[in-house]
Amino acid sequence: MTEADVHPAYPSLDLAPRGRGFFLSCLMVWAGSIAATAYFCISMAGGMDMPGGWTMSMAWMRMPGQSWLQAALMYLAMWEMMMVAMMGPSVVPILRQYQLKASSGLAAQLAAGYYFVYLLIGVVTYPLGIGLAQAAMSWAPVSLIVPYLTAGTLILAGIIQQTPWKRAHLTQCRDPLHCCASTKDVRHTADGPACRVAGIPQGTWWMGLRWGMSCALCCSGIMLALFVLGMMNPWVIIVLTVLITLERLMPRPEGVARLSGLVAIALGIMMLCRSIGGLSL
């Protein structure tokens, strides 16, 4: 394995006239996602004080007169806009690289497959979050253990950041073609490069799916931290966005991942000590 395999070169931004339209389109989408995320953070600010000294986010509650379907759709819209905003700075250079090899249409397909994975994650996490929220509101013992679960989840997130598993998926996440099993699985056509699995050619959208799955696994620790620290907290969103961007842009991102993992573990331990009354923050 060569140095390029371990640390794939991250694509540089091409601001030539032929690339300005692409970046302008990406900037408009990113700005829209930031505006939508800010709107949701404001509209869902605050929460409900719960037994155990924690606050339940408004993301897990229904608004007055709102049906469960409407609440779920609002959550999915909020989640997807947040993912576009958080992943945008690190995704655009890769999309630009692919656009240069293929076309703007295929780059859009790649992005669609990528973000569809995060939409599916929202579909899965919503019923889990609602289930825990309803249990905590119905039974005080469940609410009392939530601070311990929060601390434990944050420690787990920090541990994930330290693992070779994390580093392997980070390498794949920095280049969609690294999601292919080997160089033999990369096919080059007139439309641009794509992946094939078990000899079966796959389109750009499917390559985006594989890329999204690899990045979702790479960011699993960060996503856990997002859930327990507060999805509607703008400072949490900003810090984690910077972390994701550094992991994707830095030539050697392992140090960033490890340092953030140590911070998460330390914070989790402090929360645990506070929960058991042994230490005050």
C-alpha positions as CSV (number, residue, x, y, z in Angstrom):
1,M,0.0,0.0,0.0
2,T,1.4,3.3,-1.0
3,E,1.4,6.7,0.7
4,A,-1.3,7.8,-1.7
5,D,-3.5,4.9,-0.7
6,V,-3.2,5.8,3.0
7,H,-3.6,9.6,2.5
8,P,-5.4,10.2,-0.8
9,A,-4.8,13.6,-2.2
10,Y,-7.8,15.8,-1.5
11,P,-9.0,17.7,-4.6
12,S,-8.1,21.4,-4.8
13,L,-10.7,24.0,-5.6
14,D,-10.7,25.0,-9.3
15,L,-12.0,28.6,-9.6
16,A,-11.5,28.8,-13.3
17,P,-14.4,30.4,-15.3
18,R,-15.6,26.9,-16.3
19,G,-15.9,26.0,-12.6
20,R,-17.6,29.2,-11.3
21,G,-21.1,28.1,-12.2
22,F,-20.6,24.8,-10.4
23,F,-19.4,26.5,-7.2
24,L,-22.1,29.1,-7.4
25,S,-24.7,26.4,-7.6
26,C,-23.1,24.6,-4.6
27,L,-22.9,27.8,-2.7
28,M,-26.6,28.5,-3.2
29,V,-27.5,25.0,-2.0
30,W,-25.2,25.2,1.0
31,A,-26.5,28.7,1.9
32,G,-30.1,27.5,1.6
33,S,-29.3,24.5,3.9
34,I,-27.7,26.8,6.5
35,A,-30.7,29.1,6.4
36,A,-33.1,26.1,6.8
37,T,-31.0,24.7,9.7
38,A,-30.9,28.1,11.4
39,Y,-34.7,28.3,11.1
40,F,-35.2,24.9,12.6
41,C,-32.8,25.7,15.5
42,I,-34.7,28.8,16.3
43,S,-38.2,27.2,15.9
44,M,-37.1,24.2,18.0
45,A,-35.1,26.1,20.6
46,G,-35.6,25.2,24.3
47,G,-37.0,22.0,25.5
48,M,-38.6,20.2,28.4
49,D,-36.8,19.8,31.8
50,M,-36.8,16.1,32.7
51,P,-36.1,14.2,35.9
52,G,-32.4,13.5,36.1
53,G,-31.4,17.1,35.3
54,W,-31.5,17.0,31.6
55,T,-33.5,18.8,28.9
56,M,-35.4,17.0,26.1
57,S,-35.0,18.6,22.7
58,M,-38.0,19.9,20.9
59,A,-37.0,17.7,17.9
60,W,-38.6,14.8,19.7
61,M,-41.9,16.5,20.4
62,R,-45.0,17.2,18.4
63,M,-46.2,20.8,18.0
64,P,-49.8,21.6,19.0
65,G,-52.2,20.2,16.4
66,Q,-49.4,18.4,14.6
67,S,-49.9,14.8,13.5
68,W,-47.2,12.1,13.9
69,L,-46.7,12.1,10.1
70,Q,-46.2,15.9,10.0
71,A,-43.8,15.7,12.9
72,A,-41.8,12.9,11.1
73,L,-41.7,14.9,7.9
74,M,-40.5,18.0,9.7
75,Y,-37.8,16.0,11.4
76,L,-36.6,14.5,8.2
77,A,-36.5,18.0,6.5
78,M,-34.6,19.4,9.5
79,W,-32.2,16.4,9.5
80,E,-31.5,16.5,5.8
81,M,-30.9,20.2,5.7
82,M,-28.5,19.9,8.7
83,M,-26.6,17.1,6.9
84,V,-26.2,19.2,3.7
85,A,-25.0,22.1,5.8
86,M,-22.6,20.1,7.9
87,M,-21.1,17.9,5.0
88,G,-21.2,20.6,2.4
89,P,-17.7,22.2,2.9
90,S,-16.0,18.8,2.6
91,V,-18.2,17.3,-0.1
92,V,-18.0,20.1,-2.7
93,P,-14.3,19.6,-3.6
94,I,-14.9,15.9,-4.2
95,L,-17.9,16.7,-6.4
96,R,-15.8,19.2,-8.3
97,Q,-13.2,16.5,-8.9
98,Y,-15.9,14.2,-10.2
99,Q,-17.5,16.9,-12.4
100,L,-14.1,17.5,-14.1
101,K,-13.9,13.8,-14.9
102,A,-17.5,13.4,-15.9
103,S,-20.2,16.2,-16.0
104,S,-22.3,18.4,-13.8
105,G,-25.3,16.1,-14.2
106,L,-23.3,13.1,-13.0
107,A,-21.8,15.1,-10.1
108,A,-25.4,15.9,-9.1
109,Q,-26.3,12.2,-9.2
110,L,-23.3,11.4,-7.0
111,A,-24.4,14.0,-4.5
112,A,-28.0,12.7,-4.6
113,G,-26.8,9.1,-3.8
114,Y,-24.6,10.4,-1.0
115,Y,-27.3,12.5,0.7
116,F,-29.9,9.8,0.3
117,V,-27.9,7.7,2.7
118,Y,-28.2,10.4,5.3
119,L,-32.0,10.7,4.6
120,L,-32.3,7.0,5.4
121,I,-30.4,7.5,8.7
122,G,-33.0,10.2,9.6
123,V,-35.8,7.6,8.8
124,V,-34.1,5.2,11.2
125,T,-33.2,7.6,14.0
126,Y,-36.6,9.3,14.3
127,P,-38.6,6.4,15.6
128,L,-35.7,5.5,18.0
129,G,-35.6,9.0,19.3
130,I,-39.3,9.3,19.6
131,G,-39.4,5.9,21.4
132,L,-36.8,7.0,24.0
133,A,-38.6,10.4,24.4
134,Q,-42.0,8.8,25.0
135,A,-40.5,6.3,27.5
136,A,-38.7,9.0,29.4
137,M,-41.9,11.1,29.6
138,S,-43.9,8.1,30.7
139,W,-41.5,6.5,33.2
140,A,-39.3,8.5,35.6
141,P,-36.7,5.7,36.0
142,V,-36.0,5.9,32.2
143,S,-35.6,9.6,32.4
144,L,-33.2,9.2,35.4
145,I,-30.8,7.0,33.4
146,V,-30.7,9.3,30.3
147,P,-27.7,11.3,31.7
148,Y,-25.8,8.1,32.2
149,L,-26.7,7.0,28.7
150,T,-25.6,10.4,27.4
151,A,-22.2,10.1,29.1
152,G,-21.7,6.6,27.9
153,T,-22.6,7.4,24.3
154,L,-20.1,10.3,24.3
155,I,-17.4,8.0,25.6
156,L,-18.3,5.5,22.9
157,A,-18.1,8.2,20.3
158,G,-14.6,9.1,21.5
159,I,-13.5,5.5,21.3
160,I,-14.8,5.1,17.8
161,Q,-12.7,8.1,16.8
162,Q,-9.5,6.2,17.9
163,T,-10.1,3.0,16.0
164,P,-8.4,1.7,12.8
165,W,-12.0,1.0,11.6
166,K,-12.6,4.8,11.7
167,R,-9.4,5.5,9.8
168,A,-10.2,2.9,7.1
169,H,-13.6,4.5,6.4
170,L,-12.1,8.0,6.5
171,T,-9.7,7.0,3.7
172,Q,-12.7,5.8,1.7
173,C,-14.7,8.8,2.5
174,R,-12.1,11.2,1.1
175,D,-12.6,9.7,-2.4
176,P,-15.7,8.0,-3.8
177,L,-13.5,5.6,-5.9
178,H,-11.9,4.4,-2.7
179,C,-15.3,2.9,-1.9
180,C,-14.7,0.4,-4.6
181,A,-13.2,-2.9,-3.4
182,S,-10.1,-2.5,-5.6
183,T,-8.9,-0.7,-8.7
184,K,-10.4,-3.6,-10.8
185,D,-13.8,-2.5,-9.6
186,V,-13.3,1.0,-11.1
187,R,-14.7,1.3,-14.6
188,H,-13.9,4.3,-16.9
189,T,-16.5,5.2,-19.5
190,A,-17.3,8.2,-21.7
191,D,-19.5,9.4,-18.8
192,G,-16.8,9.2,-16.2
193,P,-15.5,6.8,-13.6
194,A,-17.8,4.6,-11.6
195,C,-17.7,1.4,-9.5
196,R,-18.7,-2.1,-10.3
197,V,-19.5,-4.8,-7.7
198,A,-18.8,-8.4,-8.4
199,G,-18.3,-7.5,-12.0
200,I,-21.7,-5.8,-12.3
201,P,-21.3,-2.2,-13.5
202,Q,-23.0,0.4,-11.2
203,G,-24.0,3.9,-12.0
204,T,-23.0,7.1,-10.5
205,W,-26.0,7.3,-8.1
206,W,-25.0,3.9,-6.7
207,M,-21.5,5.0,-6.3
208,G,-22.8,8.0,-4.4
209,L,-24.7,5.5,-2.1
210,R,-21.5,3.6,-1.4
211,W,-19.7,6.8,-0.8
212,G,-22.4,8.0,1.6
213,M,-22.4,4.7,3.5
214,S,-18.7,4.9,3.9
215,C,-18.9,8.5,5.1
216,A,-21.8,7.7,7.4
217,L,-19.7,5.0,9.1
218,C,-16.7,7.3,9.2
219,C,-18.8,9.9,11.0
220,S,-20.7,7.5,13.3
221,G,-18.8,8.8,16.4
222,I,-19.5,12.4,15.4
223,M,-23.2,11.7,14.8
224,L,-23.5,10.0,18.2
225,A,-22.0,13.2,19.7
226,L,-24.4,15.3,17.7
227,F,-27.4,13.4,19.1
228,V,-26.4,13.5,22.7
229,L,-25.0,17.0,22.8
230,G,-28.0,18.6,21.1
231,M,-29.0,18.6,17.5
232,M,-30.7,22.0,17.9
233,N,-27.7,23.6,19.5
234,P,-26.1,25.8,16.8
235,W,-22.7,25.7,18.6
236,V,-22.6,21.9,18.6
237,I,-23.5,22.0,14.9
238,I,-20.7,24.5,14.1
239,V,-18.0,22.7,16.1
240,L,-18.9,19.3,14.5
241,T,-19.0,20.8,11.0
242,V,-15.5,22.2,11.5
243,L,-14.3,18.8,12.8
244,I,-15.8,16.9,9.8
245,T,-14.3,19.4,7.4
246,L,-10.8,19.1,9.0
247,E,-11.0,15.3,8.9
248,R,-11.7,15.5,5.1
249,L,-9.3,18.3,4.2
250,M,-6.2,17.7,6.3
251,P,-3.4,15.8,4.5
252,R,-3.1,13.6,7.7
253,P,-6.5,13.6,9.4
254,E,-5.7,10.8,11.9
255,G,-4.4,13.3,14.5
256,V,-7.6,15.4,14.3
257,A,-9.8,12.3,14.7
258,R,-7.8,11.0,17.7
259,L,-7.7,14.4,19.4
260,S,-11.4,14.9,19.0
261,G,-11.9,11.4,20.4
262,L,-9.9,12.1,23.5
263,V,-11.9,15.3,24.0
264,A,-15.2,13.4,23.7
265,I,-14.0,10.7,26.1
266,A,-12.9,13.3,28.7
267,L,-16.2,15.2,28.4
268,G,-18.2,11.9,28.7
269,I,-16.3,11.0,31.9
270,M,-16.9,14.5,33.3
271,M,-20.7,14.1,32.6
272,L,-20.7,10.6,34.2
273,C,-19.0,11.9,37.3
274,R,-21.5,14.8,37.5
275,S,-24.4,12.4,37.1
276,I,-23.2,10.2,40.0
277,G,-22.5,13.2,42.1
278,G,-18.7,12.6,42.3
279,L,-17.6,15.7,40.4
280,S,-19.1,19.0,39.6
281,L,-18.3,20.6,36.2
